[in-house]
Amino acid sequence: MDVKGVGSTFGTAPVRTTGGVSAPKQATGGKPVSPTDELEISSAGKMLDQLSQTTDVRQERISAIKAAIENGTYDTDAKLEAALSRMFDSLGLDLDSE
């Protein structure tokens, strides 16, 4: 019994050449033409760039929140309840019905 294996070929196959690698095409002036890179920024990326450039208002708010946290006046039951309510709403959960 002679086992050839899966997908075996019989005999030999001729070797074909591909013609080699060609040199870059010459542009006017005798310089080689090189490929150019392209960059496309998404609308989300543009929005994030705009948000990162408007730091004055955000920095004031962050400083105020940091000060309130250090003083121990930031965490309140009302703020915790509001945050939990928004989180449950975003998940589609209604805790009042249970």
N, C-alpha and C positions, 0 to 999 in steps of 0.2 A: 504494500500500500504506500502510495506516494502522496504526502500532504503538502500542498502548496501554501496554505494559509488563506486568510480572508483577503479578497481583493488582489490576489497575486496576478501578475502579468506573465504572459508567455513570450519568450524570446527577448530580443533587445529592441530598444526604441532608439531612433536616431536622435542625436543631440542637435538642437537648433540654437544658433547664435542670435543674439538680440541686436546686434549692430553697434553696441557700445554706447558710451555716454557722450553726449554732444556737449560742446563748450557753450557757455552762455552766449546768447545772441548779442551782437554788437549794436549799440545805440549810435546815434550820430556823435561824432567826436571820437570814436574808437574805444569808448569805455564799456565794460560789460554791464548789462542790465541786471540789477538785483531785485529780488522780490520785495514787495512792500508789505509792512504789517498794517493791520487795520484794528481799530478799537471801537466798539459800539457800547455805549453806556445805556443801561435800561432806564426806564422812567422811575423805577424804585431807587436806583442808584443816584439819579439826579435829585430826587426828593431828599434822600439821606444827606447828600452833599449840601443842599440848601438848609436843612435842619442843623447840620454841624456848624454852619456859618452864623447862625443866630444864637449865640451863646450868652449874650448879655442878660436877657430876661430869664433864661433857664438857670443861669449861674446864681442870680439873685434868689430865685425860688429854692434852689438846692441849698444855698447858704442858710436860708430861713428854716428849712426843714432840718438841717443838721443841728442848728442851734436849739430848736425845739426838742430834738431827740436827746441832746446833751443835758437840757434842763429837765427832762422827764415829762414834758407837757405835750409831746407829739402823739403818743399812743393813748387813744381814748376809746371807750366802748362804742361810741357812735361811729368813729372812723373804722373800727374793726367790723362792725355790723354792715356798714356801707360797702366795704371791700368784699366781705363774704357774699353779700347780696349780688354784687356785680359779677363775682366769679361764678356763682351758681346760675345766674341768668345766662352767662356766656356758654355754660355747659348745657343749658336747656333743662335745668333742674328747678323744680318748684317745691321748696321745703314747707311752704304754708299749707299745701294740700295734703301732706302726710300726717 
